[in-house]
Amino acid sequence: MSAIIPGYEYDIFISYRQNDNKRDGWVSHFVEALKDELEATLKNPVSIYFDENPHDGLLETHQVRASLDKKLKCLVFIPIISQTYCDTKSFAWEHELLPFLEMAREDELGMNITLANGNVASRVLPVQIHDLDSEDQSVIEGELGGPLRSIKFIHQAAGVNRPLNKEDDQVREAGKILYSDQTNKVANALKEIGTSVLRNTKTKNGDTLIKAKEAKPESIKKRTSKVLLKMILGLLFLPFVFGAAYYLYMNYGSRQNNPAYLEKSIAVLPFVDMSPNKDQEYLSDGISEELISALAKLPNLKVVGRTSSFAYKDKNENLKKIGEDLQVATILEGSLRKSGNIIRISAQLINANTGFQLWAETYETELTEIFGVQDEITAAIMEALNIHLGGTKIKFSPTASTNPEAYSAYLRARQNLAQRGEYLDDARTYLDDARTLFEEAIQHDPNFSPSYSGLGRTLSLIPNYTSTLTTSIADVVLLSKKAANKALELDPDNAEAYSVLGSIAMYYDWDWAEAELMLKKSVTLSPNNAEMNNFLGDYYVITLDEEKAIEIEGKALELDPRMAINFSNLIWAYMAFEDWDNVIRVNNLAKSLSISLIGGDEMTRALINLKKGNIDRAQEIMDSVQHISGPGEYQARTVLAFAKADWSAQEIEQLVEKYPENFLAMRAEAYLKLKQWDKASYWLEQAYSERDPALVYLPRILLPEDYPDHPALQKAFDKPELNALFEIRRKNLKNNKLNN
């Protein structure tokens, strides 16, 4: 019996290792069960090639490839994935799997089939009968060009790794996988693929519509239209429907209550390094980061930030669960495999709710062309989503203008810069390494704008992560500004560079008009970048604009809900406006997600208890802290000391004198509370002179009129930059009262 499509020998080809059928005939029984299931599922019979005899009678003298080529001309290839199937020297692997993949990628139908609902299914339908070790998993995924998505027939029991049998169905337990159900899943998948193949390959008159596949274009740009078409078809039929709303962040803003907003959402998971030596992680991570940055420029599209997406790295988490956790409708995942100078990059877009593949493409290129491939993937996704969202055109900076050496150093620098927020104890080390690598990238290519903006960001953060500097803050800030300005000279639309300049104007120059202008410009260019929103939210906290501060800090957390600084900044925003109910709520949410807040959550819990008057409980919390490590904990201990009736002013002053030498504004704040105006004035002058960011952030020293008309004190307050800030705060505090 021939296949349902002319030109194909079989509908289904079963590939397996003979050893998996020797002992108990598992493969033979499965094929018979599948045939029975297909008879009950399909209206018309299908043809299955299943070789029960080793090598189908082929002798070593026969031309194996020639003998099998005809049989491999099938619609669907079902490999029985066992513990031995991934032996790259085996007959099944070398003469069945690899030749089919080669043929399918070049034949009329292609590797992927567009289903009736717009989703995409692969013509390889793996049936998995054993859990694989990590090496075998990488090998099979490397050839398939992405994660192994199989229908599993694996017996569920601790310490057991064997195939699921029909007899196992006799013992039924809640949640247990049944052999009959899995067989039915295979049959249904085959039906869906077969029906779609027939629909896609016939005209209205029923004539075959299969055409010869065009030769693969040499130019990367020429392939883009094909990629776009597949992407658009998938997205036009994308069923963005969630069965139950998962409101993780409990009304941070109106977006969570807007179904249309939830539709337009994506998480880019870290691409998997499938290289033989597993030494290209920086490259696979870098591709993911660049895609996140590019997609974040799309308006009205929620793009989950790096920290939250990378929380699922090396975890075999269910995609539907990831979608629910991150509140996204689609997930982009992929892999990279490097062998010599050849790189294979695979990417696929998944419907998070159904798990169906919406779009997929594999690129094989030389290392020197990786930038073009990366930009092609970015452009394809962005263009397709633009069409879906209404046609807004977004300009993004291509990476293709740099060289491999510069880009390698750049990606390693980005990796270190990101890790400063994941490993806080070693943050300064990661920042120093990032600085060195960005500078190395610039040496390799002095015209690559992202290297300069990355260097600017790194330099601007260094003073926040150390109590000592070998150079002055002013020198570091000057270098940071120089790098950011160079980035804009090379690329006027570099959002990160605007954000760097805005953060410097806010934290160090205290040029409030410039800070707001630059930070808003960065968010305009990259509206769904969590970091850009975070810094803009900080500006509104400093200037005491309650509505904007809560909204934008909340959006930053929503975009990257696994990044500790986003939780901390939203908590600090609520603290600034003394909204303690929401401080408690967000702090509890962070704790439930095992998020380690900046400085630990002890400081926040201690301050909450102090606000409630639970002094003894606050003392217990602070006593549990082994080491004082940051401004937050020093602040909590000082506030606790003020609250305790048995602490004298002298004892509090002794505590203040133990502050690190760069805690200038915090010393001033403590002496203001002690009403020691001369000492407070001295430390205010010092904080102003050294541009200590804590003098303006976090805003605990709000307005000069809150303090007595002491000559030295008022002189310390009477500075042009501070007066401008005080005026903005007075206006916003008035508006806050009107709005509340």
N, C-alpha and C positions, 0 to 999 in steps of 0.2 A: 504494500500500500504506500502510495507516494504522499508527500506533504501537502498541506492545505494550500500552499503557495507554489505555483509553477517555478521550476528551477531549483527547488530544494528537495533533497533526498528524503529527509525525515523531519518530523515536527519536533521530536525530542531526542536528545542524545544523552545517555546515562554514562558518566565517566566515574570509574572507581578503581581502587587497588584490589587486586584479586584476593589478597590476604583477608580483606574485610568481608569476603563472602565465603571463605573456606570453612570456618568453624561451624557456623550455624545458619549459613545462607541468608544473612540479614538483607543484603542488597536484593537478592532474588525475591524474598518475601515482600520487600518494600515495593519493588516494581509491580508485582502482582496486585498488591493493595492499591497502588496508584492507578493501575489499569481499571480496577473495579470502581474506584472513586471517579475516574474520568468518564466512565460509561454512564454513571449516575449524574454527572455534572454537565456533560457536553451533548449537544444534539447529534453531532457528527463524530465518527471515529477519528482518532489521530494515530499517527505512526510513531513508534518508539524504537530506537536502536539501543539494544541492551545485549552486550556480549557476555554470555555466561561461560564461555570457554576462553581461557587465557589467550590473548592476542588474536582472537578470532581465527585461529588456525594459521596465522602468519608465521613463517619461518624467518630466522635471522637473515637468510639470503634474499628475502623479499624486500621490495622497496616499501618500507612501512608507511612513510608519508604519503606516497602515491596511492597506496591501498586504502588509507583512511581518509584521504581528502574528500572523496565523494561522500562517505558516510558522515563526515563532520559538517557537510553542507546542510545544517539543520536550523530550525527557528530558535529553539531554546536548548541551552546546554546545562545539564544538571550534574555538577560534580558532587560526589559523596565525600564530604570533608571529614577525614578521620585523622588519627594521630600520625598516620604514615603517608597521607595523601600529598603532603607538602615536601616530599623528597624530590628535589629538582632533577634527580637523575632517573626517576622512575618512568615507566612506560606511560602511565596515565598523565603525568605532568608534561613530559617532553613531547609526547606524540598525540595528545588529546587536548589538554587545557590550552597550552601555548599556541598550537596551530589554530584552535577555534578562535581565541582572542584576536589573533592576527587576521583571520578571515573575516570575522564579524565587524572589525573596525574598518574593513575595506569593502565589504559587500554592499548590496543595494539597500538593505534595511539599516545598516549601522549597528552600533553596539546597544543603543538605547531606543526604546519604543515609547512614543507618546500615547498615553492611555486616553480613554474617552473623557475622563474628568480633567484632563490637562496635565496630570502627573506623568512622571517618566519612570519606566521600569527597565532594568537591565535584562539582556537576553541570557545572562548567566544567572541561574537560580540555584544557589548553593543549598544543599541539604547537609546539615552538620550533625555528625553522630558522636563526636568527642569534643571536649574542651581542648583547646590548643595551647601549647606553651607560647611564650611571647615571641620567640624567634620564628616559629612556624606562622604565627599570626601575621608578623611583619612581612614574611615572604609572600603569602597569598594576597595580602592587601597591596603589596607593592605591584604585583602583576595585575590585580583588578583595578588599581588606580584609586583606591579609597577604602574606607572601613568595610570589613566583612559583614554583610547583612544577610544572614542565613535563616532558614527555617530549621529550628533545632529539634533533633530527635535524641536528646541526651537525658538519661535517667537521672532524676533528682534525688540524691542521697549523699550524705556527708562521706567524704573519702572515696566516692565511687565515680568512675569515669568510663561509662559504657553506653552503648546505644539503647534507646528506648525501644521496647518490643511490644507487639500487639498484646501479649499476655500481661504486660504491666497495667493495662486498662482495667483488669479485673479488680484491682485494689484502687478504689476511687477515694481521693482526699481533696479537700477544699484547696484550690490554688494549684493543684497538680497538673502538669502537662500530660495530655493524653495522646497516645499514638494515633488514634482515629482522628482527633482534631487536627493534628499536625499534617496528616495525610490530606485531609480536606483543605487545609491552607495551601498546600502545594497545588492541588487540583484547581482551586479557585484562582490562584496566581497564574497558572497556565491558561486558564479560560480567559482571564482578563487580557493577557498578552496576545493570545491567539485572536480574540475578537478585535482587538485594536489593530493588529497586523492586517487582518482582512479589510477593516474599514479604511485604513490608511493607504492600502495598495489597490483599491478598486475605484473606478469612475462610477458615475450614476448609471451607466449602462451595464455595469458589472465587469467591464474589461479590466485586465491587469494594468496597473499604473506604475509599476516598478520601472525606474529608469536607472541607467548606469550612473553610479556615484561619480561625481566630479573628482578629478585628481586633486590631491591635497595641495593647496597653494603654498608657494614658498614664502610669500610675505605674510608676516603676522597680521598686519592690518587687513589683508584680504580675507582672513578667516573670521574677522570680527562679525561680519554680517550673519554668518551661519550661527555663531554663538548667540548673537542677539535674538535671532529668530526663535531658537529653541527656548531661550530665557523668557521671551515675551509670551510664547505659547503657554509655557508653564504658568506664568504669573497671571495671565488673563483668566485662567480657570482656577486660580488658587482659592480654595474654600477656607477663608480665614474665619473659622468658627471654633470657639472654645466652649466645651460643655458647661463648665462652671468657671466663673470669674475668680481669679486668684489675686486678691488685692493685698499684696505684700506690704505696701507702704502706706496704707490707710490714709488716703486722701491727702497726699503731699500737694496735689494740685488737681485741677479739673481734668487733666489728661487721662487719669486712671479710670474716670467714669465715662470716657468717650470711646465707644466701640470702634469708631473709625480710626482713632489714634492707635489702638491696639493692633489693628490690621497691619499698619505700616511699621513693622518692627522686625529687627534682625539681630542675631548674635553670630559673630564670626568666631568659631572655635579655633584654637591653635592648630595649625596644620601639623600633621604627623611626619616626623623625620623617619623615612623608611630606607635611608641609605645603609649600605652594608655595615659601615663602621659606626653608624649612629653619631656622626660628628658634624652634622649640618643643622643642629637644632637652632642656632642663631638665625639661619637662613629661613627655616620653616616658620619660626616664631615671627621673624621680620615680615614675611609675606602677610601673615595674619594681621599684624599691627598696621601695616600700610593699607590694607583693605579696610580696617576699622576707621582709620583716619580719613580715607577717601569717602567712605559711605557716610561718615558723620557730617559731611558737608551738605547732604541732602536735607532740605527743609521738610518738616512734617514726617520725618522717618526716625523712629526710635532706634538708635544703634547702641547696643550694650558695650560698655567700655572694656578695656583690656583686662583689668584686674578680675572682673566678674567672669568674662569669657575664659580667661586662662585658669580660673579656679577648677575647670573641668579637664585640665590637661592630664593626660595619662590615666584618665578614669573612664571606664566603660559604662558611662551613665546612660540611661534611657533618654532618648532625645525628647520625648514628650515631657518627661520630668524636668529636663533642662529648660524647655520652653515655658513650662509652668513656673519654675523657679525664677526665671529671668523675665517673665511676661513678654515673650516674643512669639510671633506667629511663624517665623522662618529661621532656619539655621543654615549657615554656610560652613562647610567643613571640607577638608582636603588633605592632601599629602604631598610630600616631596621626596624624590629618590634621586640621589646623585651617584653616578658611576663614572669615574674619570672626569671628563669635561662635559658629559651629557647629563642633563637634568630632566626628569619627568615630573611634571606638576599636574595633579588632578584636583579638580574642585567640583563640588556638587551642592546644590541648594535643596534643602529638605523642608517639607511642610512639618513643622514641629508637632502638630496635633495628630496627623495621620502617619507620619514617618515615611511618606512617599517622596521619592526623588522628583523634584520639579525641573531641574536642569543639571546637566553634568557635561564636563569637557575635560579632555586630557591633552596636555601639551608636552611635546618632547623637543628639547632644544639644547643648544650649546650654552655653556655657562655665560658666555659673553652676551647672550640674547635674553637672559632671564628677566631683565628689566622690561623688555617689550612684552613678554608673556604676562608679567605681573600687571602691567598697565592694561593689557588686553582684558584680563579677568576683571580688573577694577572698572574699566570702561563699559564692559558688557553688562555687569550688574547695575552700575549706575544708570546707564542709558535705559535699560529695561525697566528699572524701577521708576525712572523719570516718566516714561510713557505711562506706566501704571498709575503714577501719582498726578498725572495731568500735563506732563510735558515740560516742566521747568528744567532749564539747562544749567548744569553746574560745571564750573571750571575747576579742574584739579591739576595739581602739579605733577607732571610725569616724572618717573624715576629713571627713564631711559637715557637721561643726559649724562649720567656718571659712569664710572668704570668699575669693574669688579672689585678691585682693591679698595677703592673708596667706599663702595657700598657694603663690603664685608665689614670694614671698621665701623661704618655708620650703624649697621644693624647690631653689632656687638655693643656699641655705645648705648643704643636704645634699650637693649636688654638690661644693661646695668642701671640705666636711669629708671626703668620701671621697677626693678627689684629693690630700689631704695625704699619703696613703700611697702614691700612685702617682708623685708628683713630689717626692721627698724634699728635693731642693735648695731647692724653693720652698715647703716645708711651712708655714713660719710665715706666708707671704703668704696661702696658702689658708685657714689657720686664722683669720687676722685678717679676711679677707673673709667667712668663714662666721659669725664672731661678729657682724659688722655686719648681715648679712642675717637672722640669727636675731632680733636686736634689732628690725630693721625689721618682721619678721613679727609679733612681739609687739605692736608699736605698732598694727599693723592689726587684730590680734585678741588681746587680752590674756587670752583664756580658752582658747587652743589649747595643750593640754598638750605635744604633741611638740616645739613650738618651744622650750619651756623646757628640756626634757631634752636637746635638741640643743645649746642654748646651754651647758648645764651640762657636757656632754661636751667641747665645744670649749674651754671655759675650763680644764677639768681637764687637757687635753693641752698647752696652750700652754707651760708650764714645761719640758716634755720636748723641745721643738723649738727652744730658743733658749738661748744662753749669757748673754744679758742680758735683763732685764725692766725696764720703766719703773716698774712697781709691784712690791711684794714678793710672794713666792710666797703668803704668808698672805692677802694681799688678793685675789689671783686665786682661791685656793681658797675663800675666803668667798663670793665672788660665784658660784662654781660650785655650792656647796652650796645657796645661796639659790635658784638657778634650778631645781635638781633637786627641792628640797622643794616649790616652787611647782607643778612638774609633777605631783607626787604628790597635792597638794591638789586639782588639777583632775581627775586620773585616778589612783586608787589602784593600778591595775594597769599602770602605765607601767614596763615592764621596764628600759628604758634609764635611767630616773631612779634605780632601785635600784642599777643597775650603776655609775652615776656616784658615788653616795654610798658604795658599797662600795670603789671604787677610791680615793676621797679618804681614807676611813678607813684603807686599806692603805698608800698611798704617803706621805700627809702627816700624818694624825692619829695613825697607828700605834695605832689602836683595833682590836685583832685580832679580838675577838669580834664587834664591829659590822661589820667588813670581811667576815668569813665569812658572817654572817647576811644582809647586803645582797646580796652577790655570789651566794649560793646562791638567794636569792629571785628575782634577775633571771633566773637559768638555769631556775628552776622555771616562771616565766612565759613564757620564750622558750627552750625547751630546745635548739633547733637553730639558734640564732643564734651565728655564729662568734665575734663580738666579745665577747658575754657569756661564752662559755666561755673565751676567751683571758684575760680579766681574772681569772676564778675560778682558772684554771690558774696565773696569776702568784702568787696568794695561796698556793697549795700549794708553789710553788717557794720562796717567801720563808720559809715555815714548815718547809721541808725534809720534806714528806710525799711521799716518792718515788713511791709507787704512784699517788696521785691526781694529782700534778703531771704525770706522763708521760701518764696516761690522758686528762686533760682538755685539756692543751696539744695532744696528738695529735688529739683530736676537733676542736679548733678548726681545725687544719691540714686535717683531712679535710673539714670543712665549707666551707672557703675555701682550696683548695690553690694558689691563685695569689697569695695575699697574703703579702708578704715578711715581715711581722712575725710571722706564724704559724710560718714556718720558723725565724726567729731565736729565737723564744721556746722552741720545742721543742729547738733546739740548746742554748740556754742552760740549759734544764732538765736535759738530759743532762750538760752541763758541771758543773752544781751537784752532781751525784751521781757525777761522774768516770766516766761511761760513755762512754769515748772511741770505742769501736767504733760506737756509735749516733750520736755526734757526726759522725763521718766519713761514715756512711751517709746521714744526713739532709742534710748539707752537699753531698754528691755528688748527691743527688736534686735539690736546689735548683739546682745548677749545670746538671744535665741538662735542666731545664725553663727555663733562662735566667732564673731568679729572682734579682734583685739583693738580697742580704741587707742588712739595716739595717747601715750602716757598711761594706758590702762584705764579700765572703767572705775577703778577705786576712787579716783579724784571726783568723777561725776557723782557716784553714789554718796560719797562723803558730803559733797556740797548739797545734794538733794536732802540728805538727813539734817544738815545744819539749817537749811531753809525751813524744814518742818519743825525745828527745835529739838531734834533727836541728837543731842550733843554726844551722849555716851555711845550711841550706835556709830556716829561719825568717827569717834575716837577708835572704836574697835576696827572699823574698816581701815583707817590709816595705819593702825598698829600692824595690820596684816601685810602691809607693803614692806618688802624686804629692803628695797633700795629706793631712795629718792632719785628720780632720773630725768625729770623735766619740769618746765615751768608750771604745768598743771598741778603736779603733786606738791611743789613748794607752795603754790597758791592755796591749795586745800589745807595744808598743815598750818599756814599762817592764818587763814580764816578761822580754822578750828581753834587756834591759840587765842584769837580775839574773842571767840564765843565762850571760852571757858573762864568762869569767874575766878578761878584760882591762879590764873596766869597774870603776872605783873607785866607792866610795860617794859621793864628791864629784861625779862625773860623773852618777851616777844622780839625785842631789839637784838638779843643774842641770836635768835633764830634767823632774823633777817640778815645779820652779818655773815651767816654761813652760806648765803646765796652765792652762786658762781659770779665771777666778776663782771660778766656781760649781762647780768640781770638788772639793768639800770632802771628801767621803768617800773619793774616790780618792787625795787627798793623804794622808789619815790611813792608808789601806791601805799606801801606799808607805813611809811612815815606820815603820809597824809592821814591814814587811819589813826595813827598814834598822836596826831595833832602836833607833831614836831615840825613846824613850818619851815624852819631854816634848813634842816636836813632834807626835808621833802623838796625844797627849792633847789638845793644843790644837786640832788639826783635827777630832778626834772631837767635841769640845765645839761647835765651829763648825757641823759637819754636823748635830748634834742640834738646836742652836738654830735653824738655818734650815730644818729638816725636809728635808734633802737625801735624796730617795728612794734614792739609791745606797747609803746607809748600811745599808739593809735589803735592797736589791735592786740588783744581783745579790748573793746571799749569799756574799761572800768573807771577810767578817769575821764568823765564825760564832758563837763563844762566848767569853766573857771568860776562861774557864779555859785557853784556848789560849795565853794570854800571861802574862808574869811578874806577880807581885803588887806592881806598881809603884803607889804611892799615887795619883798623878795619873791614871794609866791606868785603874785600877779605879774611880776616882771618875767618870771620863768614861763608863764602861760602866754605872755604877750609876744608871740612870734607870728610872722606873716602866714606861714603855712598852717599853723595851729589855729589862728584866727579864722582862716578860710574854712577849715574843717568845722570849727565850732558853729559858724554861721549856717553851714549845710545841716548840721545836726539839729540846730534850733528849729529850722524850717521843717525837717522831717519829723521831729518829735511832735510838732504842732499838727502835722498831717496825720500822724499815727493816732493821736487823740481823736481827731475828727472821724477817722475811719473806724475806730473802735466804739 
